[in-house]
Amino acid sequence: MTSAALQRYAAAVTRSRLPKLMAAMGKKWISTWGLAMVALGTAVFLGTRALPTTGHAPGRGPMPRDPSDASAGPAFMPHGELTDEQSVGRYTVRTYRSMAEGDGSFQVLEAGRRIYGQDGWCFGIGDYFGPDTGADTDLVGRDLTGNGKLNLVMEEWTGGAHCDFIAYVLEIGDGCRLVAQIDGRHSTPVFRDLDNDSIPEVLVNDWTFAYWPTCFATSPAPRVVLRWSGREYQVAADLMWSPAPADGEFAARAALVCDSPHWGKRYSRNGIPMDLFSYALDLMYAGHEDLGWRFIETAWPERFPRDTELLDEFRRHLASSEYWPAVREYAERRRRAAP
């Protein structure tokens, strides 16, 4: 994510997501400073109430759950006060929030009878927590997987200062079942039809580099596109590919980073301009790994020796990404097929 992209993302969070979070928590008005303080306080004081990490990969189909957490049986009861409700045909979805207990739930009803329920932290219907970025907001009572059945998207914020944001894709008709869970981590999964086939893809960020090389604010987070495969959401590297930048554009971006005053007079990780790795990863995830490495080399000031330890960390982070292998494989296939 480039610095400009991060600025747009931060503005969207301030403008759109946090007010929605506060509204979901029952706040009527709060200043921008107050939003930041509430987010920080939530992370410190309530962060332990967030859903536990399960190791379930984003978009890999439904995560196994305890029947008491998601079932049509008597074990589930909605928790808290009713916060929102939407209906499509004979189906109704309702969200609940308990200010006293600090958690929430949602349930799906068919003709007034509960057929699905789930506990968690704070839920929204459809594209509730997402920033206003032109996303597809028609996510209730629409076929999102191409099998002719209706779907419903629920979003959850798990209580951290800026994480986690999870999208649940449910299928309704002959009951209700969870077909996919997409963990956007520090950003909301965005549904958008990129290939004009009427089935929206899902845009997420790869947060493998979160809090690297220094703090969260400078973390590179390249965009990833996921496509429904019939069983799960998989990396759509073909929709992420883009032509390589022209030589002049590449040189100008490298010079901008190299000449940045952020480097300072003495080398420090804290002085590395965020575009050094953000733009390099943008190139790599667009199918040009060689250009990404060349950008780091070209944009690094000659007055500073290469930080080999830092670059080794970068390689290890990249290798640990769950998305990168598919991106790299597609780029290699494309290279081999080129005349």
C-alpha positions in Angstrom: 0.0 0.0 0.0 1.5 3.3 -1.0 1.6 6.3 1.3 -1.2 7.9 -0.7 -3.2 4.7 -0.4 -2.6 4.5 3.3 -3.7 8.1 3.6 -6.9 7.3 1.8 -7.4 4.3 3.9 -6.9 6.2 7.1 -9.3 8.9 6.0 -11.9 6.3 5.2 -11.5 4.7 8.6 -11.9 8.1 10.3 -14.8 9.1 8.1 -16.7 5.8 7.8 -15.7 2.8 9.9 -15.1 4.2 13.4 -18.4 6.2 13.5 -20.1 3.0 12.5 -18.3 1.1 15.3 -19.3 3.7 17.8 -22.9 3.7 16.5 -22.9 -0.1 16.9 -21.7 0.4 20.5 -24.5 2.9 21.2 -22.6 6.2 20.9 -24.5 9.0 19.4 -21.6 11.4 18.8 -17.8 11.5 19.5 -14.9 13.6 18.2 -12.1 12.3 16.0 -9.8 12.4 19.0 -12.4 10.6 21.1 -12.7 7.9 18.4 -9.0 7.3 18.6 -9.1 7.1 22.4 -12.1 4.8 22.4 -10.3 2.5 19.9 -7.2 2.4 22.0 -9.1 1.8 25.2 -11.1 -0.9 23.5 -7.8 -2.6 22.5 -6.3 -2.4 25.9 -9.3 -3.0 28.1 -11.6 -5.2 26.0 -9.1 -6.8 23.6 -9.1 -10.0 25.5 -12.8 -10.4 24.7 -12.1 -10.7 20.9 -12.6 -14.0 19.2 -9.7 -16.3 19.7 -7.4 -17.0 16.8 -8.2 -20.3 15.2 -5.6 -20.6 12.5 -8.4 -20.8 9.9 -7.3 -19.4 6.6 -9.3 -16.5 5.2 -11.8 -17.6 2.6 -11.2 -21.3 3.1 -14.8 -22.3 3.6 -16.7 -22.5 6.9 -14.8 -22.7 10.2 -15.9 -25.5 12.4 -17.9 -24.1 15.3 -19.3 -25.4 18.5 -23.0 -26.2 17.8 -24.0 -23.8 20.6 -22.4 -20.9 18.8 -24.1 -21.4 15.4 -27.2 -23.6 15.2 -30.9 -23.5 14.8 -31.4 -25.4 18.1 -32.5 -24.1 21.5 -28.9 -23.8 22.7 -28.4 -20.5 21.0 -30.1 -17.3 22.2 -29.5 -13.8 20.8 -27.5 -11.7 23.3 -28.1 -8.0 23.9 -30.4 -5.4 22.5 -31.7 -5.4 18.9 -29.5 -3.0 16.9 -30.4 -3.7 13.3 -32.8 -5.8 11.1 -33.2 -6.5 7.4 -35.5 -8.8 5.5 -35.6 -10.4 2.1 -38.5 -12.5 1.2 -39.4 -14.8 4.1 -35.9 -14.4 5.7 -35.0 -11.8 8.3 -31.6 -11.2 9.9 -31.2 -9.3 13.2 -28.1 -8.1 15.1 -27.8 -7.6 18.8 -25.4 -5.8 21.1 -25.0 -6.0 24.8 -23.3 -2.9 26.3 -23.3 -4.5 29.7 -21.5 -7.6 28.7 -19.5 -6.1 25.8 -20.4 -8.7 23.2 -23.1 -9.3 20.6 -24.8 -11.8 18.3 -27.0 -12.2 15.2 -29.7 -14.6 14.1 -31.4 -15.5 10.8 -35.1 -16.2 10.9 -37.2 -18.0 8.3 -40.9 -17.0 8.5 -40.2 -16.1 12.2 -38.4 -19.3 13.1 -34.7 -19.1 14.0 -32.6 -21.2 11.5 -29.1 -19.8 12.4 -27.5 -17.9 15.2 -23.9 -16.8 16.1 -22.3 -15.1 19.0 -19.3 -12.8 18.8 -18.3 -9.2 19.5 -20.0 -6.6 17.2 -21.9 -7.6 14.1 -23.2 -5.6 11.1 -25.4 -6.6 8.1 -23.8 -6.5 4.7 -21.1 -3.9 4.1 -21.5 -2.4 7.5 -18.0 -1.6 8.7 -16.4 -1.0 5.3 -15.2 2.4 4.2 -17.1 4.1 1.3 -14.8 3.0 -1.5 -17.3 2.0 -4.2 -17.8 -1.4 -2.8 -20.8 -3.6 -3.8 -23.3 -3.0 -1.0 -26.0 -5.3 -2.3 -24.9 -8.2 -0.1 -28.2 -9.4 1.3 -30.5 -11.7 -0.6 -28.3 -12.0 -3.7 -26.5 -14.9 -5.4 -22.8 -14.2 -4.5 -21.4 -17.6 -5.4 -23.0 -18.4 -8.8 -25.0 -21.5 -7.7 -28.4 -19.8 -8.0 -29.0 -19.7 -4.3 -29.3 -16.5 -2.2 -26.5 -15.3 0.1 -26.2 -13.0 3.0 -23.0 -11.3 4.2 -22.5 -10.5 7.9 -19.5 -8.5 9.1 -17.9 -8.7 12.5 -15.5 -6.4 14.4 -13.8 -8.5 17.1 -13.0 -5.6 19.4 -9.4 -4.6 18.7 -8.3 -1.0 17.9 -8.1 -1.8 14.2 -8.8 -5.5 14.0 -10.2 -8.0 13.3 -12.8 -7.5 10.6 -14.4 -10.7 9.4 -16.9 -11.3 6.6 -19.2 -14.3 6.9 -20.9 -15.5 3.7 -24.1 -17.4 4.5 -26.4 -19.3 2.1 -30.1 -19.1 2.7 -32.7 -21.3 1.2 -33.5 -24.8 2.6 -32.2 -23.5 5.9 -29.1 -21.4 6.4 -25.4 -22.4 6.4 -22.1 -20.7 6.6 -20.2 -21.2 3.3 -17.1 -19.0 3.8 -15.4 -16.9 6.5 -13.0 -14.2 5.3 -10.7 -12.7 7.9 -9.7 -9.2 6.7 -7.6 -8.7 9.9 -6.8 -5.0 10.0 -9.1 -4.0 7.1 -12.6 -4.9 6.1 -13.1 -7.4 3.2 -14.6 -5.5 0.3 -16.9 -7.2 -2.2 -16.6 -5.8 -5.7 -17.3 -7.4 -9.2 -14.0 -6.9 -11.0 -14.5 -9.1 -14.0 -18.1 -8.2 -14.7 -19.6 -11.7 -14.3 -22.1 -10.5 -11.7 -20.3 -12.5 -9.0 -18.3 -10.1 -6.8 -14.7 -10.8 -5.9 -13.4 -10.0 -2.4 -10.6 -7.5 -1.9 -8.5 -7.9 1.2 -5.0 -6.7 2.2 -2.1 -9.0 3.0 -1.2 -8.1 6.6 1.7 -10.5 6.8 3.9 -7.4 7.2 1.8 -5.8 10.0 4.0 -3.9 12.5 7.0 -4.3 10.2 9.6 -2.8 9.8 8.7 -0.6 12.7 5.1 0.3 13.7 1.7 -0.5 12.3 1.3 2.9 10.6 4.1 2.2 8.2 3.2 -1.5 7.6 3.1 -2.4 3.9 -0.2 -4.3 3.1 -0.5 -5.2 -0.6 -4.0 -5.7 -2.0 -5.2 -9.2 -2.7 -8.2 -10.3 -4.8 -10.1 -13.5 -3.8 -12.5 -15.3 -6.2 -15.1 -17.9 -5.3 -14.0 -21.3 -6.7 -17.2 -23.2 -6.1 -15.9 -24.5 -2.7 -13.9 -21.6 -1.2 -12.4 -18.2 -1.9 -9.0 -18.5 -3.6 -6.4 -16.0 -4.8 -7.3 -14.5 -8.2 -3.8 -13.6 -9.3 -5.0 -12.9 -12.8 -7.2 -10.0 -11.5 -4.2 -8.7 -9.5 -1.8 -8.6 -12.5 -1.1 -5.3 -14.2 1.5 -4.2 -16.8 4.9 -3.1 -15.5 5.4 0.6 -15.1 7.2 2.5 -17.8 10.9 3.0 -17.2 10.4 6.8 -16.6 7.7 6.1 -14.0 9.8 3.5 -12.2 12.8 5.8 -12.1 10.8 8.7 -10.8 9.2 6.6 -8.0 12.6 5.3 -7.0 14.2 8.8 -7.0 11.3 10.1 -4.8 12.0 7.4 -2.2 15.8 7.7 -2.5 15.7 11.5 -2.0 13.1 11.4 0.8 14.1 13.5 3.8 12.8 10.7 6.0 16.1 8.8 5.7 17.9 11.5 7.8 21.6 11.8 8.2 22.1 8.5 10.0 20.5 5.3 9.0 17.7 4.0 11.1 14.8 1.7 10.4 12.5 4.4 11.7 13.7 6.6 8.9 12.9 4.3 6.0 10.1 5.9 3.8 7.1 3.6 3.8 6.9 3.6 0.0 10.2 1.7 -0.2 8.5 -1.6 0.7 4.9 -0.7 -0.1 5.7 0.1 -3.8 8.0 -2.9 -4.1 5.2 -5.2 -2.8 2.7 -3.5 -5.1 5.0 -4.4 -8.0 5.5 -8.0 -6.8 1.8 -8.6 -6.2 1.0 -7.2 -9.7 3.2 -10.0 -11.1 6.6 -8.3 -11.2 8.8 -9.8 -8.5 12.0 -8.8 -10.2 10.9 -5.2 -10.5 10.0 -5.2 -6.8 13.5 -6.3 -5.8 15.1 -3.9 -8.3 13.0 -1.0 -6.8 14.4 -1.7 -3.3 17.9 -1.7 -4.7 17.4 1.4 -6.8 15.6 3.4 -4.2 18.1 2.7 -1.4 20.4 5.7 -0.9 24.0 5.0 -1.8 25.3 6.7 1.4 23.8 3.9 3.5 25.0 0.3 3.3 22.3 -2.2 2.6 20.6 -3.5 5.8 21.0 -7.2 5.0 19.3 -8.3 8.2 16.2 -6.1 7.3 16.1 -7.5 3.8 16.4 -11.1 5.1 13.4 -10.3 7.4 11.5 -9.0 4.3 12.2 -12.3 2.5 11.0 -14.4 5.4 7.8 -12.3 5.8 7.1 -12.6 2.1 7.7 -16.4 2.2 5.3 -16.8 5.1 2.4 -15.1 3.4 -0.5 -17.4 2.6 -1.3 -15.4 -0.5 2.2 -15.0 -2.0 2.7 -18.5 -3.3 -0.4 -18.3 -5.6 0.6 -14.8 -6.8 4.2 -16.0 -7.6 3.0 -19.2 -9.3 0.6 -17.3 -11.6 3.4 -14.8 -12.5 5.7 -17.7 -13.4 3.1 -19.4 -15.6 2.5 -16.1 -17.4 6.2 -15.6 -17.9 6.6 -19.2 -19.3 3.7 -18.7 -21.7 5.0 -15.4 -23.0 6.3 -15.5 -26.6 
